[in-house]
Amino acid sequence: MANKTQEIGGIHFPFPFTPYSIQKDFMAKLYQVLEAGKIGIFESPTGTGKSLSLICGALSWLRDFEQKKRQEEARLLEAGTAPLNDEKNQTPCISCSSQETPGTLRPAAEPDWVTQFVQKRKERDLADQLKKEQIRRKKREERLQQLRHNTQFKHAAKRERQEEEEIECLLRLSRDTLAAGSEAEPLEGLAPGEEELVLSEYESEEEKGAASGLDEDENEDDLEEEHITKIYYCSRTHSQLAQFVHEVQKSPFGKDTRLVTLGSRQNLCINEDVKHLGFVHLINDRCMELQRSGHESKSRAENKEGKRRRQEPRAACPFYKYRQLQLLRDEVLLEVMDIEQLVTLGKEAGACPYYGSRFAIPAAQLVVLPYQMLLHTATRQAAGIRLQGQVVIIDEAHNLIDTITGIHSTEVSGSQLCQAHSQLLQYMERYRKRLKAKNLMYIKQILYLLEKFVTMLGGNIKQNPNTQSLSQTGTELKTINDFLFQSQIDNINLFKVRRYCEKSMVSRKLFGFTERYGAVLTTPREQPRLAGFQHFLQSLQPGLTEAPTPPVQAGTARAPRPASPLMHIEGFLAALTTANQDGRVILSRQGSLSQSSLKFLLLNPAVPFAQVVKECRAVVIAGGTMQPVSDFREQLLACAGVEAERLVEFSCGHVIPPDNILPLVICRGPSNQQLEFTYLRRELPQVMDETGRILCNLCNVVPGGVICFFPSYEYQHQVHAHWDKSGLLARLSVRKKIFQEPKRADQVERVLTEYSRCIEVRLGTQALGPDMGGWQLRTSGPSFGWFLQCHGQAGGTLTGALLLSVVGGKMSEGINFSDNLGRCVVMVGMPYPNIKSPELQEKMAYLDQTLPRSPGQAPPGKALVENLCMKAVNQSIGRAIRHQKDFASIVLLDQRYTRPPVLAKLPAWIRDRVQVKATFGPAFAALRKFHHNKSSLS
């Protein structure tokens, strides 16, 4: 791919081809935002090369920034090498915070020579720091160059790793042999291996400084380097991140950029014993346990003092070792790779990709990661991400507010509360004599909290939640303070309880405790109690039979079990520490206690986002359809403390010719039935019939694929069933094969494959004739096979396929319906959210109270409902038109789309071309002419 450098405003932007004019504008504006440290909202429609514009614009700025920094460092080093008593030819340090300005006041009695001495001392200290950074940077560059050009070095490192593994294997065999020959008795009262389930003595951070991870090993300090200025790029899904990485690989920056892809342990773990656990909470906890086991093993081996008690050896992860991680870290920085390539490299190197990528963060120039890892404070800190002075780009950010709200909202059921209480009570009774006083105190506090939570739902913690009916049903919302007071837990310090859960890992211990009951041989005295406990746990799981569970033999593989309920409850406890005005607690009572729940709802997403905005040098929020942007300005950025002068908005049009798109608003159907799909009207038979007649007409003139979006799954199924009874479905099937979007995610790919195959085969037969390279098109006989699905009923011939989809479903975003897959997108009604939802009502009330109301504008709560609707519409209709030569029609079936406030919220490149048709005749004529002309040219 040729590199065609573009010069825009004196700045050189390397680009793989000649960019569109809107790409040039995008890169220039992005460069300005990053240079000035602004907050930018960028909108570039899908198909306009947004990813490449982000890559080339941002990395061009980083290239120039690093060059300026090196020049500044050279100047400071030159100024800082002069002796302290040299007063001549001193260059002032423009970066020094202590530099004196005309308005600076200093003590009147302080002589000038003292001030100069202090100034020079600070310059010398800064120069020394810069020298150290240069040395470390030079070592890193030499190390990477050695890896890049010297394959013998890589092979030698792998041979050394293999030798270490062989030595470790021999040592393990030796230890096992010695252990088998000894007659050491396990600790009285505990089964072998059960001691690790007992909580260690807990000390709060005020009493003891916390130290964790590789910092405990002095050899592994070298894995940590200084954090250079970098760009954090995040998106919604791993597939979107992989696509972005592939764009970087193809860009002019693909060879020289140090890029790191981050992911969860669930995606990156290569330890099969851990990965088979399946659930992310279990994988995380088991990984951390293996880390601690490795460090504790080293501590025990080095500790020569005190009385030793012979214990069963505890395993450590074989992929978590210094030499392997060091090699993997450097190899990650050598070449741009996506998450799958990273896992493959980790397996080859015998090193953990999760930690290898984390240790590569400081030296990386571009870090690619999912939303949750950046937006959740605890996850961000655990991953070693430091945002101070860095650049953050959030792509596909149309649902950013909902994402932040979802990450910080949590729900626990009555069944989980009862199960956690029972498990923790049994745990405390079994290990009461071995637990220290503080552990017992916190466990009792957690038990008390669980009991009060169940009481708030109207249940009894001592009874089975599945058989426990509630006298009062319905939904109730409370402020955080009201919930704490009414549940009588306001006297408990939830911040300390939260910290205890994090540091003690009590939920992991509890999970191991409940798991072990199926495998550990118990004493006769304990067996009845444990059997009763196991029976109770089974009773909490709806649908389980009463058949006895066979004993689990050692070494037998067990199916992964759900994470401990206490893990979910810890998230709820953490949410209760939110400020009173920023969240609500929803009590949902649904007849039985097991179906009831407590839910924390975050009302102010600006609170967690404010830290990102405050620490970062610049933040860019980008997407293909960002309209309406008022939500980002008012709910997120303004509430996060972003001043108006720091905010920059950029929106560009599409690269397609104006005549390649036909957006229509149709107000009436073929039988002159008014099109208004309100909750009261949309279920009327005549409205559903009119919708079917419109689609029948559209399918007669639109070739290829038609995607029709409905407001909900329920309405889609209702309309489909009505059409089936009335015969409209059979009429539609004459011209298009009909597909329905499934609710289950694992079925989506199959439906899409069949949908696209039908369109490709049909259009292929039109282009190639009856003989398709040896394939005979037959509708009868023994070889009718694959082509049968592309022929209609009653002797008609299919012209493609019709896909019935749902707004907000699996196919309304992230799916590419380019070219023949999406020649027409139909939007049935306006997908307003359920106004009766307690969560939405509370959010509306919160916005009405906190946001100012502009003159002549709707209240903030009402505007929220309208914006949610139009964001969903914009995402759905954006599935078509994916490149410059693509064409499609967009049909909006509802007269409410004609209102100016609604039209104003459409993307500009669609809004400027919308045609409003009061009746169906002119609309149908325009559609027929558009598709006839485009089909004849294509």
Order of alpha helices (4+ residues) and beta strands (2+ residues): beta-beta-alpha-beta-alpha-alpha-alpha-beta-alpha-beta-alpha-alpha-alpha-alpha-alpha-alpha-beta-alpha-alpha-beta-alpha-beta-alpha-alpha-beta-alpha-alpha-alpha-alpha-alpha-beta-beta-alpha-beta-beta-beta-alpha-beta-alpha-alpha-beta-alpha-beta-beta-beta-beta-alpha-alpha-beta-alpha-alpha-beta-alpha
